[in-house]
Amino acid sequence: MPRHGKVYALTGEEGMRVKQLRKDANGAWHMYSFNPDQWTYPPEPLTDDMRILGRVRWHAGDDD
């Protein structure tokens, strides 16, 4: 089960995608793009054909 606001790798008919998942007040999940052009890339509903591959984590900085 995804967690609200976390980023996931997903796969479906359109191929693999990396999106932030958010749950709305009605309990429906939506995929959000990090592209600042939200007009061209608006939130999309998470459909039954989408499969969550895993959570995406990112680390930056020195390992020292």
LINWO-V226594 format. One record per backbone hydrogen bond with DSSP energy under -1.0 kcal/mol. NH is the residue of the N-H (numbers start at 1). CO is the residue of the C=O. Records with the same first field share a line. If there is no record, write none. Layout:
# LINWO-V226594
NH: CO, CO
This chain:
# LINWO-V226594
5: 21
6: 3
8: 19
9: 54
10: 17
11: 51
15: 12
17: 10
19: 8
20: 32
21: 6
22: 30
24: 28
27: 24
30: 22
31: 44
32: 20
38: 36
41: 37
44: 31
46: 29
50: 47
51: 11
53: 9
54: 9
56: 7
